[in-house]
């Protein structure tokens, strides 16, 4: 079965919900089983994960792909080809990467491999990854190196920023809207605090791969009516911090400067894979060999399931084929990049014996 055939069938499955994502897992299981492999299904809180191993040896590499997608309109689950591009929900993010990883397993299953390769197909990356990849990484399904097949235009995303999401509450004093000087506007207090946060020391720091952390004022709740000074405001912030930064220090700076308690909503670990990691260097060679170009090595601003492995000090990267408009309208995969991606994965695996 050609890789494009696999992706076409996967796109037809609306895996934006649990039932559909699990159906996609079963579809992949049937392909592997029909080719003589023995995949295993792990279920956690209703979410299915597929595990399939080939090869042997002391070294182990994980190929991790997610089959769940963000919601789309019905027409987005009808794949079509145009001008060398495959359109459809999940074509880029990331049924292409997942299908290529599955096909790589099929192509290498009868080869004498220098290491153990574990395919992990998961079903909840778009909603946090806590039931699949986090569960796997916490329960011994780890390796010496992890590749998550997110769309990276055939570059290597070796790091990603950490996540610190929280809200701050501000109390003011209400007054008639015609006499705002008699009150204390809580919304203005919140905004002034935000401007202070933007200029704190942590906000000015940079690293080898990043010019600065990301600070997003994502939501404001405050005020009742036009003619009243608001006496309460709740401000929500989404900070993506650098891999070298400590979120506890960021919280300390914010609380000390604003005099306001930081109420944590969600945190996530940064990915700290090193530029000179030996597996990264090997992958760079394989990419250069197939494409005749030196790959871009960069840091992601967002996060993926790589963070769950990095938390265990396992070098993890995002590496996948080229495409555009994921999570948006007219999502597409550049088909030629998919075939190149498969060759790169295979070349990388077959040349791991020298590590």
C-alpha positions in Angstrom: 0.0 0.0 0.0 1.5 3.3 -1.1 1.9 6.0 1.6 -0.4 8.4 -0.3 -3.1 5.7 -0.3 -2.7 5.3 3.5 -3.0 9.1 4.0 -6.1 9.3 1.7 -7.9 6.7 3.8 -6.8 8.3 7.0 -8.1 11.8 5.9 -11.5 10.2 5.1 -11.7 9.3 8.8 -13.0 12.2 10.9 -10.6 11.8 13.8 -11.4 15.1 15.5 -13.3 13.1 18.1 -12.4 10.1 20.2 -14.5 7.6 18.2 -12.9 8.7 14.9 -9.4 8.8 16.3 -9.7 5.3 17.6 -11.1 4.2 14.3 -7.9 5.6 12.6 -5.8 3.5 15.1 -7.7 0.4 14.2 -7.2 1.1 10.5 -3.4 1.4 11.0 -3.4 -1.8 13.1 -5.1 -3.7 10.3 -2.4 -2.6 7.8 0.4 -3.6 10.1 -1.2 -7.0 11.0 -1.9 -7.8 7.3 1.9 -7.3 6.7 2.9 -9.8 9.3 3.6 -7.5 12.2 2.2 -7.7 15.7 1.1 -4.2 16.8 -0.2 -3.7 20.4 -3.1 -1.5 21.4 -3.0 0.3 24.7 -6.1 2.0 26.0 -6.1 4.8 28.6 -9.2 6.7 29.6 -10.8 5.5 26.3 -7.9 6.8 24.1 -6.2 4.2 22.0 -2.4 4.1 21.3 -0.8 1.8 18.8 2.7 0.4 19.6 4.7 -1.6 17.1 8.3 -2.6 17.3 10.9 -3.8 14.8 14.6 -4.4 15.0 16.7 -5.1 18.0 19.8 -4.0 19.9 20.8 -1.7 22.7 19.7 1.5 21.0 16.1 2.5 20.5 14.4 5.2 18.5 10.7 6.1 18.7 8.7 7.3 15.7 5.7 9.1 17.3 2.7 10.3 15.2 -0.7 11.6 16.1 -3.8 10.6 14.2 -6.2 13.0 15.9 -7.0 16.3 14.1 -8.7 19.5 14.9 -12.4 19.8 13.8 -13.1 20.6 10.2 -16.0 21.0 7.8 -17.3 17.8 6.0 -15.6 18.7 2.7 -12.2 18.7 4.5 -12.5 15.0 5.1 -12.7 14.4 1.3 -9.0 14.3 0.1 -8.1 15.5 -3.3 -4.8 16.2 -5.2 -4.0 19.4 -7.1 -0.7 20.6 -8.5 1.4 18.2 -6.4 -0.5 18.9 -3.2 -2.8 16.7 -1.2 -5.6 18.6 0.4 -7.6 17.6 3.4 -7.9 17.9 7.2 -4.8 16.3 8.7 -2.9 16.1 5.4 -0.1 18.1 7.0 -0.9 17.9 10.7 0.0 15.1 10.8 -1.5 12.2 9.1 1.3 12.5 6.5 4.0 12.1 9.1 2.2 9.3 10.8 1.6 7.4 7.5 5.2 7.8 6.5 6.3 6.5 9.9 4.0 3.5 9.4 5.3 2.9 5.9 8.8 3.2 7.2 8.1 0.3 9.6 6.7 -1.8 6.7 9.7 -1.0 4.5 12.2 -1.9 7.2 10.5 -4.8 8.9 12.6 -7.5 7.1 15.9 -5.6 7.2 18.8 -6.3 9.6 18.4 -3.1 11.6 21.1 -1.6 13.9 18.6 -0.7 16.6 15.1 -1.1 17.9 12.4 1.1 16.3 9.2 1.7 18.0 6.2 3.1 16.2 3.8 5.0 18.5 0.5 6.3 17.0 -1.5 8.4 19.4 -5.0 9.9 19.5 -4.9 13.0 21.7 -2.0 15.3 20.8 -4.3 18.1 19.7 -6.1 18.1 23.1 -2.9 17.9 25.2 -1.4 14.5 24.8 -2.0 13.5 28.4 -3.7 10.2 27.7 -1.3 8.9 25.2 2.2 10.2 24.8 2.5 11.5 28.4 1.1 8.1 29.6 3.6 6.2 27.4 6.6 8.3 28.6 5.6 7.8 32.2 5.2 4.1 31.9 8.4 2.9 30.3 7.8 3.5 26.6 10.9 5.5 26.2 14.0 5.5 24.0 17.4 7.0 23.2 15.8 9.4 20.7 12.3 10.4 19.7 11.0 11.8 16.5 7.5 13.4 16.4 6.4 13.7 12.8 4.9 17.2 13.0 5.1 19.3 9.8 8.4 21.1 9.8 9.1 21.6 6.1 11.8 18.9 6.4 13.6 20.9 9.0 14.4 19.8 12.5 12.6 21.4 15.4 15.0 20.5 18.2 13.5 22.7 21.0 10.2 24.2 22.0 9.2 26.8 24.5 7.6 25.8 27.8 4.0 26.7 28.7 2.9 28.8 31.6 -0.8 29.8 31.5 -2.4 31.7 34.4 -4.7 34.4 35.4 -4.4 37.5 37.6 -7.2 39.2 39.5 -7.4 42.9 40.1 -9.7 44.7 42.5 -10.7 48.4 42.1 -13.4 50.7 43.3 -16.6 51.3 41.5 -18.0 54.8 40.7 -20.3 56.5 38.3 -19.0 56.5 34.8 -19.3 60.3 34.5 -16.8 60.7 37.4 -14.1 58.0 36.8 -11.7 59.9 39.1 -13.8 58.9 42.0 -13.2 55.2 41.3 -10.3 52.9 40.7 -10.6 51.2 37.3 -9.7 47.5 37.7 -9.3 47.0 33.9 -6.8 49.8 33.7 -4.9 48.3 36.6 -4.8 45.0 34.8 -3.5 46.5 31.6 -0.9 48.5 33.4 0.2 45.3 35.1 0.5 43.6 31.7 2.8 46.4 30.4 5.0 45.9 33.5 5.1 42.1 32.8 6.2 42.8 29.2 9.2 44.6 30.5 10.3 42.3 33.3 13.8 40.8 33.1 12.6 37.3 31.9 10.8 38.9 29.0 14.1 40.4 27.7 16.1 37.2 27.8 17.2 35.3 24.7 18.9 32.0 23.9 20.7 30.3 21.0 17.5 29.6 19.1 15.1 32.2 20.4 15.1 36.0 20.5 12.6 36.2 23.4 9.8 34.3 25.2 6.2 34.7 24.0 3.8 36.7 26.1 0.1 36.7 25.0 -2.7 38.6 26.8 -5.3 36.1 25.8 -8.5 37.2 27.6 -9.9 40.0 29.8 -13.0 39.7 32.0 -14.2 42.9 33.7 -16.9 45.6 33.8 -20.7 45.5 33.8 -22.1 48.5 32.0 -21.0 51.6 30.2 -21.7 54.0 33.0 -19.8 52.4 35.8 -16.1 52.2 36.7 -15.2 48.5 36.9 -14.2 47.3 40.3 -13.0 43.8 39.2 -10.9 42.5 36.4 -9.5 39.0 35.6 -6.6 38.9 33.1 -5.5 35.7 31.4 -1.9 35.3 30.1 -0.2 32.6 28.0 3.5 32.7 28.4 5.8 30.5 26.4 9.1 30.5 28.1 12.6 29.6 26.8 14.0 26.2 27.5 16.7 27.7 29.8 14.2 29.6 31.9 12.6 28.6 35.2 8.9 29.1 35.4 9.1 29.6 39.1 11.4 32.6 38.6 8.9 34.0 36.1 6.1 33.7 38.6 8.3 35.3 41.3 9.0 38.3 39.0 5.4 38.8 38.1 4.1 38.5 41.7 6.8 40.8 43.1 6.2 43.5 40.4 2.4 43.5 40.2 1.7 42.6 43.8 -0.9 40.1 42.5 -1.1 36.3 43.0 -0.4 34.2 40.0 -3.2 31.6 39.6 -1.9 28.7 37.6 -4.2 27.2 34.9 -1.7 25.0 33.0 2.0 24.4 32.7 4.1 22.4 30.2 7.8 21.5 30.0 10.1 23.0 27.4 11.9 20.7 25.0 15.7 21.1 25.6 17.3 18.9 22.9 20.8 20.1 22.1 21.9 21.4 18.7 24.9 19.0 18.8 23.0 15.9 19.9 24.5 12.9 18.2 21.2 11.7 16.8 20.3 15.2 15.6 23.6 15.3 13.7 22.9 11.9 12.2 19.5 13.0 11.0 21.0 16.2 9.5 23.3 14.0 7.4 20.4 11.9 6.1 18.4 15.0 5.3 21.3 16.6 3.5 22.0 13.3 1.6 18.5 13.0 0.3 17.7 16.7 -0.4 21.1 18.0 -1.3 20.4 20.8 1.1 21.4 21.5 4.7 18.3 21.3 6.9 17.1 24.2 9.0 17.5 23.5 12.7 15.2 25.7 14.8 13.2 26.1 17.9 9.4 25.8 17.9 7.4 28.5 19.6 4.5 26.1 20.3 4.7 22.7 21.8 4.1 19.0 20.8 4.3 15.6 22.4 8.1 16.0 22.3 7.8 17.7 25.7 6.7 14.5 27.5 10.0 12.7 26.5 12.2 15.8 27.1 10.9 15.8 30.6 12.6 12.4 31.1 15.9 13.9 29.6 15.3 12.1 26.3 16.4 14.1 23.2 13.2 14.6 21.2 12.6 16.5 18.0 9.8 17.5 15.6 10.6 16.4 12.1 8.1 16.0 9.3 7.2 16.7 5.6 6.2 20.1 4.2 2.7 21.5 4.0 0.7 24.6 4.9 -2.5 25.8 6.5 -2.8 23.2 9.2 -5.7 23.9 11.6 -7.0 26.2 8.8 -8.9 26.1 5.6 -7.3 24.4 2.6 -4.7 22.4 4.6 -2.4 20.6 2.3 0.7 18.4 2.1 3.4 18.8 -0.6 3.5 15.2 -1.9 7.1 15.2 -3.1 8.2 16.1 0.4 6.5 13.1 1.8 8.4 10.7 -0.4 11.7 12.5 0.5 10.7 12.3 4.2 10.3 8.5 4.0 13.7 8.2 2.4 15.3 10.4 5.1 13.7 8.3 7.9 15.0 5.1 6.4 18.5 6.4 5.7 18.7 7.7 9.3 17.6 4.4 10.8 19.9 2.3 8.6 22.9 4.4 9.5 22.5 4.4 13.3 24.9 1.5 13.8 27.9 3.9 14.1 26.4 5.6 17.2 
